[in-house]
């Protein structure tokens, strides 16, 4: 039989097609695969959370559900005077392990360029440990009508079963207009 007659037969063509398909499937199987991941999520309380401080009432503190959100609604700034809220809000680690925390800027309004910004001098948040030592300072300052927003603090270890405080200091420029306000959102990241 000649080679042309053999290659022309249907069974041989089908055989070549099957071999080609097998090679393609083998190559595809070598390239594509799946990774499987299973997760189980359990709802628990946050072990690092906000709690009341001695000046929380004066600062207008209201805590959100689960104490993972704190709103300080009554902070004031006086012209040319530093006003200090010694314990505006506390940060408490109820866990039996140490955790790392840091302060990080989220937002501030009014935005830079607004003429009301120039009424402020500084708004400072200090993280103070249970011995009275300042562990981190997180300060917003102004230059004309522009804010200087702080970079995130370094990670700080808060020991197990410990309560630290956030002290807030505010100051407005001499001759600042009354009824000017700003809103600041700060995150406390927990590792």
C-alpha positions, 0 to 999 in steps of 0.5 A: 500500500502506498503512503498516500492511501494509508494517510487518506483513510478515515481511521488514520485521520481520526487517529491523528486527530485523537493524538493531537487532542491528547497532546493539547489536553496534556499541555493544558492540564500542565498549565491550568490548575486550581488552588483551594482555600477554605476559611472559617470566620468567627465573630468575636469582640475587638480585643483592642477598643475605645473606652471612657476617659476622665475627660470624655464627657467634656470632649463629647465622647460617644462610643459606637457599637462594640467600642470600635468607633469614637466620636469626640463632638465637643472639642474646643480651641481657644485663640492663642491658648493651648486647651488640653483634654487629658483623657479624651478617650482611652484605648484598651487592650483586653487581650492576654497578648500584646498588640501593636497599634498606630495612629493614621490620618484618614481625612480632615475638613475643611480642606487645605485652601479654605480660609477657615483653616487659618484660624487654627494653629494645631490639633495634637493627639498624644498616645500616653501609656499607663505610666504617663509616658508619651508613646506617640504624638500625632499633630495637625498644624497649619501654614496659612490656609493649608493643613500639614497632615501627619504621617502614620506613627510607628507601630507601638506595642500595647501590653496585655490587659492595659488601658492607655489614653489619647490626650487631645491638645487644641490651639487657635491663632490669636484673633481667630473667628468664633464658630469655625470648626474642623472635622478630623478622622484618625484611624487606630490600626491594630495588628 
